[in-house]
Amino acid sequence: MESVIAYVLSLINLLVFILLAVFSARAIKNQLVVNATDPRKRKIWFWVLAALNPIVNFILGYFFFKPDGNAMVVEDYKTALFLGTGIGFVLYILIGFILSRIFKHGKLGNWFN
């Protein structure tokens, strides 16, 4: 049961960080000059949030949601937390790549070009 908490936490964290990346990309205004820096800003914010995603997930899971119980339950939870954090990071990048290809002519398209 405690392992499920780690996976659900990773999924919620993934969704929150994807939404933060989308909102930050949409908040950066387009610059209508030859050497515009807005695509670079969107890409930087996407990767900053990609780096923060596993850090925040692990901190939340380890310090706030870690169960109190016997050593076996805690070890199972830690294993699930490590796996969930890694899977959440990979899915963040994969979903970001898919969104950037779907909206390749929009602001989200700057993440992977």
NUKOLNU-163099 format. One record per atom (N, C-alpha, C, O, CB): residue number from 1; x, y, z; atom name. Coordinates in Angstrom, 2 decimals, m for minus. Glycine has a CB too. Example, Ala and Ser with C-alpha at 12.3 -4.5 7.8 and 13.67 -1.06 7.14 Angstrom:
  guvo       px       py       pz  sevo
     1    13.19    m5.69     7.80     N
     1    12.30    m4.50     7.80    CA
     1    13.20    m3.30     7.80     C
     1    14.24    m3.32     8.46     O
     1    11.31    m4.47     9.05    CB
     2    12.85    m2.25     7.08     N
     2    13.67    m1.06     7.14    CA
     2    12.90     0.03     7.87     C
     2    13.41     1.14     8.04     O
     2    14.08    m0.60     5.72    CB
This chain:
  guvo       px       py       pz  sevo
     1     0.82    m1.20     0.00     N
     1     0.00     0.00     0.00    CA
     1     0.87     1.26     0.00     C
     1     0.55     2.23    m0.68     O
     1    m0.94     0.00     1.21    CB
     2     1.96     1.24     0.77     N
     2     2.82     2.41     0.83    CA
     2     3.52     2.66    m0.49     C
     2     3.82     3.81    m0.83     O
     2     3.85     2.26     1.94    CB
     3     3.77     1.60    m1.25     N
     3     4.41     1.76    m2.55    CA
     3     3.51     2.51    m3.51     C
     3     3.98     3.29    m4.34     O
     3     4.76     0.41    m3.14    CB
     4     2.22     2.29    m3.39     N
     4     1.26     2.98    m4.25    CA
     4     1.32     4.48    m4.00     C
     4     1.17     5.28    m4.93     O
     4    m0.17     2.45    m4.02    CB
     5     1.52     4.87    m2.76     N
     5     1.62     6.28    m2.41    CA
     5     2.79     6.92    m3.15     C
     5     2.67     8.04    m3.65     O
     5     1.78     6.46    m0.88    CB
     6     3.91     6.23    m3.24     N
     6     5.09     6.76    m3.93    CA
     6     4.81     6.94    m5.42     C
     6     5.20     7.95    m6.00     O
     6     6.30     5.84    m3.73    CB
     7     4.14     5.98    m6.03     N
     7     3.83     6.09    m7.46    CA
     7     2.80     7.18    m7.75     C
     7     2.92     7.91    m8.73     O
     7     3.33     4.76    m7.99    CB
     8     1.80     7.30    m6.89     N
     8     0.79     8.34    m7.06    CA
     8     1.43     9.72    m6.87     C
     8     1.13    10.66    m7.60     O
     8    m0.38     8.14    m6.07    CB
     9     2.30     9.83    m5.90     N
     9     3.02    11.09    m5.68    CA
     9     3.85    11.45    m6.91     C
     9     3.87    12.62    m7.31     O
     9     3.93    10.98    m4.44    CB
    10     4.51    10.48    m7.51     N
    10     5.30    10.74    m8.71    CA
    10     4.42    11.17    m9.87     C
    10     4.80    12.06   m10.63     O
    10     6.09     9.49    m9.10    CB
    11     3.27    10.56   m10.01     N
    11     2.34    10.93   m11.08    CA
    11     1.80    12.34   m10.89     C
    11     1.75    13.12   m11.85     O
    11     1.18     9.93   m11.15    CB
    12     1.42    12.68    m9.68     N
    12     0.91    14.03    m9.40    CA
    12     2.01    15.05    m9.62     C
    12     1.77    16.11   m10.20     O
    12     0.37    14.12    m7.95    CB
    13     3.22    14.75    m9.17     N
    13     4.34    15.65    m9.36    CA
    13     4.64    15.85   m10.84     C
    13     4.92    16.96   m11.28     O
    13     5.58    15.10    m8.64    CB
    14     4.57    14.77   m11.61     N
    14     4.77    14.84   m13.06    CA
    14     3.76    15.78   m13.70     C
    14     4.13    16.65   m14.49     O
    14     4.67    13.45   m13.69    CB
    15     2.51    15.62   m13.36     N
    15     1.46    16.46   m13.95    CA
    15     1.64    17.93   m13.55     C
    15     1.44    18.82   m14.37     O
    15     0.08    15.96   m13.52    CB
    16     1.99    18.18   m12.31     N
    16     2.19    19.55   m11.86    CA
    16     3.35    20.20   m12.61     C
    16     3.25    21.35   m13.03     O
    16     2.45    19.60   m10.34    CB
    17     4.44    19.47   m12.78     N
    17     5.59    20.05   m13.46    CA
    17     5.36    20.22   m14.96     C
    17     5.87    21.17   m15.55     O
    17     6.82    19.18   m13.23    CB
    18     4.60    19.33   m15.57     N
    18     4.25    19.53   m16.99    CA
    18     3.39    20.78   m17.13     C
    18     3.59    21.58   m18.04     O
    18     3.50    18.29   m17.56    CB
    19     2.42    20.94   m16.23     N
    19     1.58    22.14   m16.28    CA
    19     2.41    23.40   m16.03     C
    19     2.18    24.42   m16.68     O
    19     0.45    22.04   m15.25    CB
    20     3.35    23.35   m15.10     N
    20     4.24    24.50   m14.87    CA
    20     5.05    24.82   m16.12     C
    20     5.24    25.98   m16.46     O
    20     5.17    24.23   m13.69    CB
    21     5.53    23.80   m16.81     N
    21     6.31    24.01   m18.03    CA
    21     5.44    24.63   m19.12     C
    21     5.89    25.53   m19.84     O
    21     6.93    22.69   m18.52    CB
    22     4.22    24.15   m19.25     N
    22     3.31    24.71   m20.26    CA
    22     2.97    26.15   m19.92     C
    22     3.01    27.02   m20.80     O
    22     2.01    23.87   m20.36    CB
    23     2.64    26.43   m18.68     N
    23     2.31    27.81   m18.29    CA
    23     3.49    28.75   m18.43     C
    23     3.33    29.90   m18.84     O
    23     1.80    27.83   m16.86    CB
    24     4.69    28.27   m18.09     N
    24     5.86    29.14   m18.23    CA
    24     6.17    29.40   m19.70     C
    24     6.56    30.50   m20.06     O
    24     7.08    28.52   m17.53    CB
    25     6.00    28.40   m20.55     N
    25     6.24    28.60   m21.98    CA
    25     5.23    29.58   m22.57     C
    25     5.58    30.42   m23.40     O
    25     6.17    27.26   m22.73    CB
    26     4.01    29.47   m22.13     N
    26     2.99    30.38   m22.66    CA
    26     3.11    31.78   m22.08     C
    26     2.65    32.74   m22.70     O
    26     1.60    29.83   m22.37    CB
    27     3.72    31.91   m20.92     N
    27     3.86    33.23   m20.30    CA
    27     4.98    34.06   m20.92     C
    27     4.96    35.28   m20.83     O
    27     4.11    33.07   m18.82    CB
    28     5.95    33.41   m21.55     N
    28     7.05    34.14   m22.18    CA
    28     6.55    34.69   m23.51     C
    28     6.13    33.95   m24.39     O
    28     8.30    33.21   m22.38    CB
    29     6.61    35.99   m23.61     N
    29     6.06    36.67   m24.79    CA
    29     6.97    36.49   m26.00     C
    29     8.19    36.39   m25.88     O
    29     5.85    38.16   m24.51    CB
    30     6.35    36.45   m27.17     N
    30     7.10    36.38   m28.42    CA
    30     7.79    37.69   m28.68     C
    30     7.21    38.76   m28.49     O
    30     6.18    36.01   m29.58    CB
    31     9.03    37.60   m29.13     N
    31     9.76    38.80   m29.53    CA
    31     9.82    38.82   m31.05     C
    31    10.19    37.83   m31.68     O
    31    11.20    38.83   m28.90    CB
    32     9.45    39.93   m31.62     N
    32     9.38    40.04   m33.07    CA
    32    10.63    40.71   m33.64     C
    32    10.53    41.63   m34.45     O
    32     8.13    40.81   m33.49    CB
    33    11.79    40.26   m33.21     N
    33    13.04    40.78   m33.71    CA
    33    13.81    39.63   m34.36     C
    33    13.45    38.46   m34.22     O
    33    13.87    41.45   m32.57    CB
    34    14.88    39.98   m35.06     N
    34    15.64    38.98   m35.79    CA
    34    16.29    37.97   m34.85     C
    34    16.18    36.77   m35.08     O
    34    16.70    39.65   m36.65    CB
    35    16.95    38.42   m33.82     N
    35    17.63    37.54   m32.86    CA
    35    16.83    37.42   m31.57     C
    35    17.30    37.82   m30.51     O
    35    19.05    38.06   m32.57    CB
    36    15.65    36.89   m31.65     N
    36    14.77    36.79   m30.49    CA
    36    15.32    35.76   m29.50     C
    36    15.83    34.71   m29.90     O
    36    13.34    36.42   m30.93    CB
    37    15.22    36.07   m28.22     N
    37    15.70    35.15   m27.18    CA
    37    14.57    34.37   m26.52     C
    37    14.83    33.57   m25.62     O
    37    16.47    35.93   m26.13    CB
    38    13.33    34.58   m26.94     N
    38    12.22    33.89   m26.29    CA
    38    12.23    32.38   m26.49     C
    38    11.87    31.67   m25.55     O
    38    10.93    34.45   m26.79    CB
    39    12.61    31.82   m27.65     N
    39    12.68    30.35   m27.73    CA
    39    13.70    29.76   m26.78     C
    39    13.47    28.70   m26.20     O
    39    13.01    29.92   m29.16    CB
    40    14.83    30.43   m26.61     N
    40    15.85    29.93   m25.69    CA
    40    15.35    29.97   m24.25     C
    40    15.63    29.05   m23.47     O
    40    17.13    30.76   m25.83    CB
    41    14.61    31.02   m23.89     N
    41    14.06    31.11   m22.53    CA
    41    13.08    29.97   m22.26     C
    41    13.08    29.39   m21.17     O
    41    13.36    32.46   m22.31    CB
    42    12.25    29.66   m23.25     N
    42    11.29    28.56   m23.07    CA
    42    12.02    27.23   m22.89     C
    42    11.63    26.41   m22.05     O
    42    10.34    28.48   m24.27    CB
    43    13.06    27.01   m23.68     N
    43    13.82    25.78   m23.57    CA
    43    14.52    25.69   m22.22     C
    43    14.54    24.63   m21.60     O
    43    14.85    25.68   m24.71    CB
    44    15.09    26.79   m21.76     N
    44    15.77    26.80   m20.47    CA
    44    14.80    26.49   m19.34     C
    44    15.11    25.69   m18.46     O
    44    16.44    28.16   m20.21    CB
    45    13.62    27.11   m19.38     N
    45    12.64    26.85   m18.32    CA
    45    12.15    25.41   m18.35     C
    45    11.91    24.83   m17.29     O
    45    11.46    27.79   m18.45    CB
    46    12.01    24.83   m19.52     N
    46    11.61    23.42   m19.61    CA
    46    12.64    22.54   m18.93     C
    46    12.28    21.65   m18.16     O
    46    11.42    22.99   m21.07    CB
    47    13.93    22.78   m19.20     N
    47    14.97    21.92   m18.64    CA
    47    15.24    22.22   m17.17     C
    47    15.64    21.31   m16.44     O
    47    16.25    22.09   m19.43    CB
    48    15.03    23.44   m16.73     N
    48    15.13    23.74   m15.29    CA
    48    14.05    22.98   m14.54     C
    48    14.31    22.38   m13.49     O
    48    15.01    25.27   m15.03    CB
    49    12.84    23.01   m15.06     N
    49    11.75    22.27   m14.43    CA
    49    11.98    20.76   m14.53     C
    49    11.58    20.01   m13.64     O
    49    10.41    22.64   m15.07    CB
    50    12.63    20.30   m15.60     N
    50    12.96    18.88   m15.72    CA
    50    13.94    18.47   m14.62     C
    50    13.84    17.36   m14.08     O
    50    13.56    18.57   m17.11    CB
    51    14.88    19.34   m14.30     N
    51    15.83    19.04   m13.23    CA
    51    15.18    19.10   m11.86     C
    51    15.52    18.33   m10.96     O
    51    17.01    20.00   m13.29    CB
    52    14.25    20.02   m11.69     N
    52    13.58    20.16   m10.39    CA
    52    12.55    19.05   m10.14     C
    52    12.26    18.73    m8.98     O
    52    12.90    21.51   m10.30    CB
    53    12.02    18.48   m11.17     N
    53    10.99    17.45   m11.04    CA
    53    11.44    16.29   m10.15     C
    53    10.76    16.02    m9.16     O
    53    10.61    16.92   m12.40    CB
    54    12.53    15.60   m10.43     N
    54    12.91    14.49    m9.54    CA
    54    13.36    14.95    m8.16     C
    54    13.18    14.23    m7.18     O
    54    14.00    13.68   m10.17    CB
    55    13.96    16.13    m8.08     N
    55    14.41    16.62    m6.77    CA
    55    13.23    16.87    m5.85     C
    55    13.22    16.42    m4.70     O
    55    15.23    17.92    m6.94    CB
    56    12.23    17.58    m6.36     N
    56    11.04    17.87    m5.55    CA
    56    10.28    16.59    m5.23     C
    56     9.80    16.42    m4.11     O
    56    10.12    18.86    m6.29    CB
    57    10.18    15.69    m6.20     N
    57     9.47    14.44    m5.97    CA
    57    10.14    13.63    m4.86     C
    57     9.46    13.10    m3.98     O
    57     9.41    13.62    m7.26    CB
    58    11.45    13.53    m4.90     N
    58    12.15    12.75    m3.89    CA
    58    12.07    13.40    m2.51     C
    58    11.89    12.72    m1.51     O
    58    13.60    12.56    m4.29    CB
    59    12.21    14.72    m2.46     N
    59    12.13    15.42    m1.17    CA
    59    10.74    15.26    m0.56     C
    59    10.62    14.96     0.62     O
    59    12.46    16.91    m1.34    CB
    60     9.71    15.46    m1.36     N
    60     8.34    15.28    m0.85    CA
    60     8.12    13.85    m0.38     C
    60     7.60    13.61     0.71     O
    60     7.31    15.65    m1.93    CB
    61     8.51    12.91    m1.21     N
    61     8.27    11.51    m0.88    CA
    61     9.06    11.03     0.32     C
    61     8.56    10.25     1.13     O
    61     8.58    10.65    m2.05    CB
    62    10.30    11.47     0.43     N
    62    11.15    10.95     1.50    CA
    62    10.89    11.64     2.84     C
    62    10.86    10.98     3.88     O
    62    12.60    11.11     1.12    CB
    63    10.71    12.94     2.82     N
    63    10.60    13.67     4.08    CA
    63     9.16    13.90     4.55     C
    63     8.94    14.11     5.74     O
    63    11.28    14.98     3.95    CB
    64     8.20    13.87     3.64     N
    64     6.83    14.17     4.06    CA
    64     5.88    12.98     3.99     C
    64     4.91    12.93     4.74     O
    64     6.29    15.27     3.22    CB
    65     6.14    12.03     3.10     N
    65     5.20    10.92     2.93    CA
    65     5.78     9.56     3.29     C
    65     5.11     8.54     3.11     O
    65     4.73    10.89     1.52    CB
    66     7.00     9.52     3.80     N
    66     7.61     8.23     4.17    CA
    66     6.83     7.62     5.32     C
    66     6.58     8.28     6.33     O
    66     9.11     8.41     4.55    CB
    67     6.44     6.36     5.18     N
    67     5.63     5.73     6.23    CA
    67     6.46     5.40     7.46     C
    67     7.67     5.15     7.39     O
    67     4.96     4.47     5.70    CB
    68     5.79     5.40     8.58     N
    68     6.41     4.91     9.81    CA
    68     5.98     3.46     9.96     C
    68     4.79     3.15     9.98     O
    68     5.99     5.77    11.06    CB
    69     6.93     2.60    10.07     N
    69     6.61     1.18    10.18    CA
    69     7.88     0.40    10.33     C
    69     8.94     0.93    10.66     O
    69     5.81     0.70     8.97    CB
    70     7.75    m0.88    10.07     N
    70     8.95    m1.72    10.19    CA
    70     9.89    m1.44     9.03     C
    70     9.53    m0.77     8.06     O
    70     8.57    m3.22    10.24    CB
    71    11.09    m1.96     9.13     N
    71    12.14    m1.68     8.15    CA
    71    11.78    m2.19     6.76     C
    71    12.15    m1.57     5.76     O
    71    13.45    m2.30     8.59    CB
    72    11.07    m3.29     6.68     N
    72    10.72    m3.85     5.37    CA
    72     9.74    m2.93     4.62     C
    72     9.88    m2.73     3.42     O
    72    10.11    m5.24     5.54    CB
    73     8.77    m2.39     5.32     N
    73     7.81    m1.47     4.70    CA
    73     8.52    m0.21     4.21     C
    73     8.24     0.28     3.12     O
    73     6.68    m1.11     5.69    CB
    74     9.41     0.31     5.02     N
    74    10.14     1.53     4.65    CA
    74    11.05     1.26     3.45     C
    74    11.15     2.10     2.56     O
    74    10.97     2.05     5.85    CB
    75    11.71     0.12     3.42     N
    75    12.58    m0.22     2.28    CA
    75    11.78    m0.39     1.00     C
    75    12.21     0.05    m0.07     O
    75    13.37    m1.50     2.57    CB
    76    10.61    m1.02     1.09     N
    76     9.75    m1.15    m0.08    CA
    76     9.30     0.22    m0.58     C
    76     9.25     0.47    m1.79     O
    76     8.52    m2.02     0.25    CB
    77     8.98     1.10     0.35     N
    77     8.57     2.45    m0.02    CA
    77     9.71     3.20    m0.70     C
    77     9.50     3.87    m1.71     O
    77     8.08     3.22     1.22    CB
    78    10.92     3.10    m0.15     N
    78    12.08     3.78    m0.74    CA
    78    12.35     3.28    m2.16     C
    78    12.65     4.07    m3.05     O
    78    13.32     3.58     0.13    CB
    79    12.24     1.98    m2.35     N
    79    12.43     1.41    m3.69    CA
    79    11.39     1.95    m4.65     C
    79    11.72     2.32    m5.78     O
    79    12.37    m0.12    m3.64    CB
    80    10.14     1.98    m4.22     N
    80     9.08     2.52    m5.07    CA
    80     9.28     4.01    m5.33     C
    80     8.98     4.50    m6.41     O
    80     7.71     2.29    m4.42    CB
    81     9.79     4.73    m4.34     N
    81    10.05     6.16    m4.51    CA
    81    11.15     6.39    m5.53     C
    81    11.04     7.27    m6.38     O
    81    10.42     6.80    m3.17    CB
    82    12.23     5.60    m5.46     N
    82    13.30     5.72    m6.45    CA
    82    12.79     5.41    m7.85     C
    82    13.07     6.16    m8.80     O
    82    14.46     4.79    m6.10    CB
    83    12.05     4.32    m7.99     N
    83    11.50     3.96    m9.30    CA
    83    10.52     5.01    m9.80     C
    83    10.57     5.40   m10.97     O
    83    10.81     2.60    m9.22    CB
    84     9.63     5.46    m8.93     N
    84     8.65     6.47    m9.32    CA
    84     9.31     7.77    m9.73     C
    84     8.86     8.42   m10.67     O
    84     7.68     6.71    m8.20    CB
    85    10.36     8.16    m9.03     N
    85    11.08     9.39    m9.37    CA
    85    11.73     9.26   m10.75     C
    85    11.65    10.19   m11.56     O
    85    12.14     9.71    m8.31    CB
    86    12.36     8.15   m11.01     N
    86    12.99     7.93   m12.31    CA
    86    11.98     7.86   m13.44     C
    86    12.18     8.45   m14.50     O
    86    13.80     6.66   m12.29    CB
    87    10.90     7.13   m13.21     N
    87     9.85     7.02   m14.22    CA
    87     9.21     8.37   m14.47     C
    87     8.91     8.72   m15.61     O
    87     8.79     5.99   m13.80    CB
    88     8.99     9.14   m13.40     N
    88     8.41    10.48   m13.55    CA
    88     9.29    11.41   m14.36     C
    88     8.80    12.21   m15.15     O
    88     8.15    11.09   m12.20    CB
    89    10.61    11.31   m14.17     N
    89    11.55    12.14   m14.93    CA
    89    11.53    11.77   m16.41     C
    89    11.48    12.64   m17.28     O
    89    12.97    11.98   m14.36    CB
    90    11.57    10.47   m16.70     N
    90    11.54    10.02   m18.09    CA
    90    10.22    10.40   m18.76     C
    90    10.21    10.84   m19.91     O
    90    11.76     8.49   m18.17    CB
    91     9.12    10.22   m18.04     N
    91     7.82    10.59   m18.61    CA
    91     7.69    12.10   m18.81     C
    91     7.04    12.53   m19.77     O
    91     6.69    10.09   m17.70    CB
    92     8.29    12.89   m17.94     N
    92     8.28    14.35   m18.12    CA
    92     8.94    14.72   m19.45     C
    92     8.40    15.52   m20.21     O
    92     9.01    15.06   m16.95    CB
    93    10.09    14.14   m19.71     N
    93    10.79    14.44   m20.96    CA
    93    10.02    13.89   m22.15     C
    93     9.91    14.57   m23.17     O
    93    12.21    13.85   m20.94    CB
    94     9.47    12.69   m22.04     N
    94     8.71    12.09   m23.14    CA
    94     7.45    12.89   m23.45     C
    94     7.16    13.16   m24.61     O
    94     8.35    10.65   m22.80    CB
    95     6.70    13.27   m22.43     N
    95     5.49    14.07   m22.65    CA
    95     5.86    15.44   m23.20     C
    95     5.17    15.97   m24.07     O
    95     4.69    14.22   m21.33    CB
    96     6.95    16.03   m22.69     N
    96     7.41    17.31   m23.23    CA
    96     7.78    17.21   m24.69     C
    96     7.46    18.10   m25.47     O
    96     8.59    17.82   m22.44    CB
    97     8.46    16.11   m25.08     N
    97     8.82    15.91   m26.48    CA
    97     7.57    15.76   m27.34     C
    97     7.49    16.34   m28.42     O
    97     9.72    14.68   m26.62    CB
    98     6.61    14.98   m26.87     N
    98     5.36    14.77   m27.63    CA
    98     4.61    16.09   m27.78     C
    98     4.12    16.41   m28.87     O
    98     4.47    13.72   m26.94    CB
    99     4.51    16.86   m26.70     N
    99     3.83    18.15   m26.78    CA
    99     4.55    19.11   m27.71     C
    99     3.91    19.88   m28.43     O
    99     3.70    18.77   m25.40    CB
   100     5.87    19.09   m27.70     N
   100     6.62    19.99   m28.58    CA
   100     6.45    19.60   m30.04     C
   100     6.50    20.47   m30.91     O
   100     8.10    19.99   m28.21    CB
   101     6.23    18.32   m30.33     N
   101     5.99    17.91   m31.72    CA
   101     4.55    18.18   m32.14     C
   101     4.30    18.50   m33.30     O
   101     6.31    16.43   m31.89    CB
   102     3.63    18.05   m31.23     N
   102     2.23    18.34   m31.56    CA
   102     2.06    19.83   m31.83     C
   102     1.39    20.21   m32.79     O
   102     1.29    17.89   m30.42    CB
   103     2.65    20.67   m30.99     N
   103     2.53    22.12   m31.12    CA
   103     3.84    22.71   m31.65     C
   103     4.37    23.66   m31.07     O
   103     2.15    22.77   m29.76    CB
   104     4.35    22.15   m32.75     N
   104     5.68    22.55   m33.22    CA
   104     5.73    23.98   m33.75     C
   104     6.81    24.56   m33.83     O
   104     6.13    21.61   m34.29    CB
   105     4.60    24.55   m34.11     N
   105     4.60    25.93   m34.58    CA
   105     4.15    26.91   m33.50     C
   105     3.99    28.10   m33.76     O
   105     3.70    26.06   m35.80    CB
   106     3.96    26.41   m32.29     N
   106     3.56    27.25   m31.17    CA
   106     4.70    27.45   m30.19     C
   106     5.85    27.13   m30.48     O
   106     2.35    26.65   m30.46    CB
   107     4.36    27.96   m29.05     N
   107     5.38    28.24   m28.03    CA
   107     5.96    26.97   m27.44     C
   107     7.13    26.96   m27.04     O
   107     4.78    29.09   m26.92    CB
   108     5.19    25.91   m27.37     N
   108     5.69    24.66   m26.82    CA
   108     6.67    23.97   m27.76     C
   108     7.44    23.12   m27.33     O
   108     4.54    23.72   m26.50    CB
   109     6.65    24.32   m29.02     N
   109     7.54    23.73   m29.99    CA
   109     8.99    24.11   m29.81     C
   109     9.86    23.50   m30.42     O
   109     7.12    24.10   m31.35    CB
   110     9.27    25.11   m28.98     N
   110    10.64    25.55   m28.75    CA
   110    11.40    24.67   m27.77     C
   110    12.60    24.85   m27.60     O
   110    10.65    26.95   m28.25    CB
   111    10.74    23.74   m27.11     N
   111    11.39    22.93   m26.09    CA
   111    12.48    22.02   m26.67     C
   111    13.52    21.82   m26.05     O
   111    10.36    22.10   m25.36    CB
   112    12.24    21.47   m27.86     N
   112    13.18    20.48   m28.42    CA
   112    13.67    20.85   m29.81     C
   112    13.88    19.95   m30.62     O
   112    12.52    19.13   m28.47    CB
   113    13.85    22.10   m30.11     N
   113    14.40    22.44   m31.42    CA
   113    15.66    23.21   m31.31     C
   113    16.25    23.59   m32.32     O
   113    13.41    23.22   m32.23    CB
